[in-house]
Amino acid sequence: SAQAWPKYKETVGQLVKDGVARSYGVYARAHSAAAARYLLTREPAPVAWLVDHDALRPCDEEALEAARGDGAELVALPRAGGLVGGEASAYLRALAGASAAEQEAA
């Protein structure tokens, strides 16, 4: 993320420079072409952009085109199976109402 990169930039750069890591990829969501370019044009530049392959929350098409134009490899990661935590609770509330979401399994 934009907040995390300044903390890790020097370490990642040193690992690449020392040959400990030959390259790295970035795993983040980008909701625009500008955000994708920000992720992919840093120094040292990542060689891959790992994105969730999720039909319910697809990646922004302009962000994907920007990544392709910058020469990054796009790697689609499968979406985690099922719903987790708050997502499951919100889904159940919407489907069956608040009282059903608060029931516990016997």
Residue frames as a rotation matrix with the C-alpha (Angstrom) as fourth column:
SER 1
0.574 0.819 0.000 0.00
0.819 -0.574 0.000 0.00
0.000 0.000 -1.000 0.00
ALA 2
0.405 -0.385 0.829 0.98
0.203 -0.847 -0.492 3.62
0.891 0.368 -0.265 -0.30
GLN 3
0.758 -0.081 0.647 1.46
-0.608 -0.445 0.657 3.80
0.235 -0.892 -0.387 3.47
ALA 4
0.848 -0.399 0.348 3.62
0.108 0.774 0.624 0.67
-0.518 -0.491 0.700 3.69
TRP 5
0.757 -0.550 0.352 6.02
0.533 0.208 -0.820 1.29
0.378 0.809 0.450 0.79
PRO 6
0.498 -0.628 0.598 8.09
-0.488 -0.773 -0.405 4.06
0.717 -0.090 -0.691 2.44
LYS 7
0.584 -0.233 0.778 8.79
-0.728 0.274 0.629 1.70
-0.360 -0.933 -0.009 5.35
TYR 8
0.578 -0.262 0.772 10.00
0.187 0.964 0.188 -1.15
-0.794 0.036 0.607 3.13
LYS 9
0.982 -0.136 -0.130 11.51
-0.167 -0.316 -0.934 0.64
0.086 0.939 -0.333 0.13
GLU 10
0.261 -0.958 0.120 15.06
-0.960 -0.271 -0.073 0.73
0.103 -0.096 -0.990 1.50
THR 11
-0.074 -0.254 0.964 14.98
-0.523 0.833 0.179 -2.90
-0.849 -0.491 -0.195 2.67
VAL 12
0.740 0.400 0.541 13.59
0.232 0.603 -0.764 -4.19
-0.631 0.690 0.353 -0.63
GLY 13
0.869 -0.452 -0.202 16.14
-0.432 -0.492 -0.756 -2.14
0.242 0.744 -0.623 -2.56
GLN 14
0.014 -0.913 0.407 18.99
-0.982 0.065 0.179 -3.51
-0.190 -0.402 -0.896 -0.46
LEU 15
0.151 0.116 0.982 17.81
-0.182 0.979 -0.088 -7.12
-0.972 -0.165 0.169 -0.86
VAL 16
0.951 0.191 0.245 17.69
0.208 0.194 -0.959 -6.71
-0.230 0.962 0.145 -4.63
LYS 17
0.651 -0.757 -0.063 21.05
-0.704 -0.570 -0.425 -4.92
0.285 0.321 -0.903 -4.72
ASP 18
-0.127 -0.724 0.678 22.72
-0.892 0.382 0.240 -7.64
-0.433 -0.574 -0.695 -2.58
GLY 19
-0.497 -0.040 -0.867 21.27
-0.666 0.658 0.351 -10.40
0.557 0.752 -0.354 -4.76
VAL 20
-0.878 0.264 0.399 19.27
-0.182 0.586 -0.790 -11.90
-0.443 -0.766 -0.466 -1.90
ALA 21
0.196 0.936 0.292 16.14
0.360 0.208 -0.909 -11.29
-0.912 0.284 -0.296 -3.96
ARG 22
-0.721 -0.453 0.524 16.33
0.630 -0.114 0.768 -11.02
-0.289 0.884 0.367 -7.73
SER 23
-0.723 0.573 0.387 12.93
-0.130 -0.662 0.738 -9.41
0.679 0.483 0.553 -7.98
TYR 24
-0.837 0.534 -0.120 9.65
0.256 0.190 -0.948 -8.98
-0.483 -0.824 -0.295 -6.17
GLY 25
-0.511 0.767 0.389 5.97
0.504 -0.099 0.858 -8.57
0.697 0.634 -0.336 -6.85
VAL 26
-0.924 0.283 0.256 3.39
-0.382 -0.694 -0.610 -6.29
0.005 -0.662 0.750 -5.34
TYR 27
-0.559 0.796 -0.232 0.07
0.732 0.606 0.313 -7.53
0.390 0.005 -0.921 -3.95
ALA 28
-0.743 0.340 -0.577 -2.43
0.145 -0.759 -0.635 -4.70
-0.654 -0.555 0.514 -3.74
ARG 29
0.176 0.848 0.499 -5.70
0.926 0.029 -0.376 -3.45
-0.334 0.529 -0.780 -5.15
ALA 30
-0.875 -0.353 -0.330 -5.63
0.207 -0.891 0.404 -0.48
-0.437 0.285 0.853 -7.50
HIS 31
0.036 0.998 0.052 -8.87
0.658 0.015 -0.753 1.31
-0.752 0.062 -0.656 -8.31
SER 32
0.874 0.207 -0.441 -7.47
-0.166 -0.724 -0.669 3.47
-0.458 0.657 -0.599 -11.10
ALA 33
0.733 -0.650 0.204 -4.74
0.461 0.253 -0.851 3.64
0.501 0.717 0.484 -13.73
ALA 34
0.330 -0.616 0.715 -2.91
-0.536 -0.746 -0.396 6.23
0.777 -0.253 -0.576 -11.60
ALA 35
0.568 -0.080 0.819 -2.91
-0.766 0.313 0.562 3.90
-0.301 -0.946 0.116 -8.60
ALA 36
0.914 -0.244 0.325 -1.60
0.320 0.925 -0.204 1.01
-0.251 0.290 0.923 -10.71
ARG 37
0.543 -0.751 0.375 1.20
0.196 -0.320 -0.927 3.20
0.816 0.577 -0.027 -12.10
TYR 38
0.388 -0.382 0.839 2.10
-0.845 -0.510 0.158 4.28
0.367 -0.770 -0.521 -8.55
LEU 39
0.758 -0.043 0.651 2.41
-0.367 0.797 0.480 0.62
-0.540 -0.602 0.588 -7.53
LEU 40
0.782 -0.328 0.529 4.44
0.543 0.776 -0.321 -0.40
-0.306 0.538 0.786 -10.57
THR 41
0.610 -0.574 0.546 6.79
0.274 -0.494 -0.825 2.53
0.744 0.653 -0.144 -11.20
ARG 42
0.914 -0.325 0.242 8.59
-0.354 -0.351 0.867 2.54
-0.197 -0.878 -0.436 -7.86
GLU 43
0.266 -0.894 -0.359 12.29
-0.445 0.216 -0.869 1.90
0.855 0.392 -0.341 -7.49
PRO 44
-0.926 -0.374 -0.047 13.16
-0.253 0.524 0.813 -0.86
-0.279 0.765 -0.580 -7.44
ALA 45
-0.229 0.882 -0.412 10.25
-0.965 -0.152 0.212 -1.70
0.124 0.446 0.886 -9.71
PRO 46
-0.078 0.277 0.958 8.23
-0.385 0.877 -0.286 -4.87
-0.919 -0.391 0.038 -9.08
VAL 47
-0.912 -0.267 -0.311 8.18
-0.389 0.324 0.863 -7.41
-0.130 0.908 -0.399 -11.89
ALA 48
-0.642 0.736 -0.217 4.68
0.483 0.608 0.630 -8.67
0.596 0.299 -0.745 -11.12
TRP 49
-0.622 0.597 0.508 1.37
-0.763 -0.609 -0.219 -7.40
0.178 -0.523 0.833 -9.84
LEU 50
-0.891 0.338 -0.303 -0.58
0.384 0.917 -0.110 -10.01
0.240 -0.214 -0.947 -7.90
VAL 51
-0.620 0.761 0.189 -4.32
-0.761 -0.642 0.088 -9.38
0.188 -0.089 0.978 -7.98
ASP 52
-0.571 0.531 0.626 -7.30
-0.131 0.694 -0.708 -11.28
-0.810 -0.486 -0.327 -6.62
HIS 53
-0.898 0.383 -0.217 -9.29
-0.150 0.196 0.969 -13.07
0.413 0.903 -0.118 -9.30
ASP 54
-0.706 0.683 -0.189 -12.76
0.403 0.168 -0.900 -12.32
-0.583 -0.711 -0.394 -7.97
ALA 55
-0.605 0.538 0.586 -15.81
0.647 -0.096 0.756 -12.05
0.463 0.837 -0.290 -10.21
LEU 56
0.406 0.808 -0.427 -17.65
0.906 -0.296 0.302 -10.23
0.117 -0.510 -0.852 -7.42
ARG 57
0.733 -0.263 -0.628 -14.99
0.022 -0.913 0.408 -7.50
-0.680 -0.313 -0.663 -7.13
PRO 58
0.617 -0.506 0.602 -13.19
0.784 0.331 -0.525 -7.30
0.066 0.796 0.601 -10.48
CYS 59
-0.310 -0.817 -0.486 -10.09
0.699 -0.542 0.466 -5.20
-0.645 -0.195 0.739 -10.97
ASP 60
0.456 0.374 -0.808 -10.45
-0.153 -0.861 -0.485 -1.83
-0.877 0.345 -0.335 -12.59
GLU 61
0.727 -0.108 0.678 -9.96
0.639 0.469 -0.610 -2.29
-0.252 0.877 0.409 -16.33
GLU 62
0.836 -0.443 0.323 -7.96
-0.192 -0.789 -0.584 0.94
0.513 0.426 -0.745 -16.69
ALA 63
0.478 -0.678 0.559 -5.64
-0.774 -0.023 0.633 -0.19
-0.416 -0.735 -0.535 -13.88
LEU 64
0.470 -0.267 0.842 -5.05
0.270 0.951 0.151 -3.51
-0.840 0.157 0.519 -15.66
GLU 65
0.837 -0.142 0.528 -4.33
0.508 -0.153 -0.848 -1.75
0.201 0.978 -0.056 -18.96
ALA 66
0.733 -0.601 0.319 -1.87
-0.629 -0.777 -0.018 0.57
0.259 -0.187 -0.948 -17.22
ALA 67
0.385 -0.588 0.711 -0.09
-0.465 0.542 0.700 -2.42
-0.797 -0.600 -0.065 -15.69
ARG 68
0.606 -0.135 0.784 0.14
0.618 0.700 -0.358 -4.14
-0.501 0.701 0.508 -19.06
GLY 69
0.887 -0.227 0.402 1.50
0.157 -0.671 -0.724 -0.94
0.434 0.706 -0.560 -20.58
ASP 70
0.569 -0.697 0.436 4.18
-0.822 -0.469 0.323 -0.70
-0.021 -0.542 -0.840 -17.88
GLY 71
0.000 -0.604 -0.797 5.34
-0.622 0.624 -0.473 -4.24
0.783 0.496 -0.376 -18.69
ALA 72
-0.505 -0.140 0.851 4.42
-0.830 0.349 -0.435 -5.85
-0.236 -0.927 -0.293 -15.39
GLU 73
-0.783 0.290 -0.550 3.32
0.047 0.910 0.412 -9.46
0.620 0.297 -0.726 -15.30
LEU 74
-0.130 0.816 0.563 -0.23
-0.946 -0.272 0.177 -9.83
0.297 -0.510 0.807 -14.00
VAL 75
-0.869 -0.138 -0.474 -0.74
0.003 0.959 -0.285 -12.78
0.494 -0.249 -0.833 -11.69
ALA 76
0.015 0.958 0.288 -4.32
-0.706 -0.193 0.681 -13.66
0.708 -0.214 0.673 -10.76
LEU 77
-0.953 -0.277 0.121 -4.68
-0.267 0.586 -0.765 -15.27
0.141 -0.762 -0.632 -7.37
PRO 78
-0.372 0.876 -0.308 -7.78
0.421 0.455 0.785 -17.36
0.827 0.162 -0.538 -6.69
ARG 79
-0.071 0.466 0.882 -10.29
-0.707 -0.647 0.285 -15.82
0.704 -0.603 0.375 -4.34
ALA 80
-0.933 -0.209 0.293 -10.39
-0.360 0.556 -0.749 -17.43
-0.007 -0.805 -0.594 -0.92
GLY 81
-0.585 0.732 -0.349 -13.26
0.312 0.600 0.737 -19.90
0.749 0.322 -0.579 -0.69
GLY 82
0.048 0.752 -0.657 -16.38
0.951 0.168 0.261 -18.95
0.306 -0.637 -0.707 1.18
LEU 83
0.432 0.173 0.885 -17.22
-0.036 -0.977 0.209 -15.88
0.901 -0.123 -0.416 3.12
VAL 84
-0.347 -0.629 -0.695 -15.26
0.740 0.272 -0.615 -14.86
0.576 -0.728 0.371 6.17
GLY 85
-0.798 -0.163 -0.580 -15.99
0.575 -0.496 -0.651 -12.96
-0.182 -0.853 0.490 9.34
GLY 86
-0.498 0.584 -0.641 -18.02
-0.107 -0.775 -0.623 -9.82
-0.860 -0.242 0.449 8.85
GLU 87
-0.736 0.225 -0.639 -18.79
-0.671 -0.116 0.732 -10.66
0.091 0.967 0.236 5.22
ALA 88
-0.766 0.452 -0.457 -20.64
0.345 0.889 0.300 -13.83
0.542 0.072 -0.837 6.23
SER 89
-0.567 0.547 -0.616 -22.54
0.654 -0.155 -0.740 -12.02
-0.500 -0.823 -0.270 8.96
ALA 90
-0.570 0.330 -0.753 -23.53
-0.451 -0.891 -0.049 -9.15
-0.687 0.312 0.657 6.64
TYR 91
-0.802 0.260 -0.538 -24.64
-0.428 0.380 0.820 -11.62
0.418 0.888 -0.193 3.97
LEU 92
-0.692 0.546 -0.473 -26.76
0.663 0.739 -0.117 -13.55
0.286 -0.394 -0.873 6.45
ARG 93
-0.546 0.487 -0.681 -28.35
0.293 -0.651 -0.700 -10.33
-0.785 -0.582 0.213 7.78
ALA 94
-0.630 0.279 -0.725 -29.25
-0.703 -0.602 0.379 -9.25
-0.331 0.748 0.575 4.27
LEU 95
-0.759 0.278 -0.588 -30.60
-0.245 0.716 0.654 -12.67
0.603 0.641 -0.476 3.37
ALA 96
-0.259 0.633 -0.729 -32.49
0.609 0.693 0.386 -13.72
0.750 -0.344 -0.565 6.52
GLY 97
0.638 0.526 0.563 -32.63
-0.039 -0.707 0.706 -10.70
0.769 -0.472 -0.430 8.81
ALA 98
-0.084 -0.733 0.675 -30.74
-0.738 -0.409 -0.536 -9.58
0.669 -0.544 -0.507 11.91
SER 99
0.437 0.274 0.857 -32.23
-0.854 0.426 0.299 -12.20
-0.283 -0.862 0.420 14.26
ALA 100
0.996 -0.084 -0.018 -30.99
0.071 0.924 -0.376 -15.06
0.048 0.373 0.927 12.07
ALA 101
0.361 -0.924 0.129 -27.47
-0.081 -0.169 -0.982 -13.59
0.929 0.344 -0.136 11.90
GLU 102
-0.088 -0.390 0.917 -27.26
-0.907 -0.349 -0.235 -13.50
0.412 -0.852 -0.323 15.69
GLN 103
0.871 0.427 0.243 -28.22
-0.489 0.803 0.341 -17.17
-0.050 -0.416 0.908 16.22
GLU 104
-0.243 -0.956 0.163 -25.47
-0.936 0.275 0.219 -19.61
-0.254 -0.099 -0.962 17.12
ALA 105
-0.018 0.160 -0.987 -25.11
-0.569 0.810 0.142 -23.11
0.822 0.564 0.076 15.76
ALA 106
0.695 0.348 0.629 -26.12
-0.719 0.367 0.590 -25.85
-0.025 -0.862 0.505 18.19
